[in-house]
């Protein structure tokens, strides 16, 4: 959480409901719920990162591949698209907005959790 804005200015659109998390406390609860639903270590590998900045604001786009095991014993294996918007504050870059998504097959309405380019 140290990479996120530490206040109510943080806005996150996560891949799981609800639609949005406003403020760091709401997003921390989202992460805690996710961690509580896992059994053992979670691995997140980031790839295809692109970053642009004007010196005070920046954005980063990347692909995150998450693997692990749920408390139900089922494997977790999800590939997500992430965009972070960062603001430089007191010499430190902090995420002020994060958008996490997965492609959706519009014909079936199902998420593509293992999306490939």
Phi, psi and omega in degrees: 000347183293346180269358183255153175305132188274026186214198183281357179284344180291133176229124182234129169257103183267170181282343179250153178298154004284178185301325184208156175239120180255117178094153184294327180295318178296319181289324176299319178296322177300311179297318181297319177298319178295313181296323178293337181272357181257157180236103180095193186289149174247135177245132175234119177249125180260144178213172175054039183282135173230136182228138174225144183210151171253007179105336178238332176233151179210162169223150178228137174239142179197169176253133178242128177249116184252131175226154178168201180223136178278164177301336179280359179089350180282144178290148171253130180207096187229134173250125185236155171259133182229137171236126176246137171251129183239148175236138177276123182225122181052040177081003181238137176277126179234141177285125178252342176211136176227137178233117180247133180211166171227149176296152179236133173283109186294332180291320182261340184077011183262143177289145175261092186280353180236035189308142176239153178300000000 
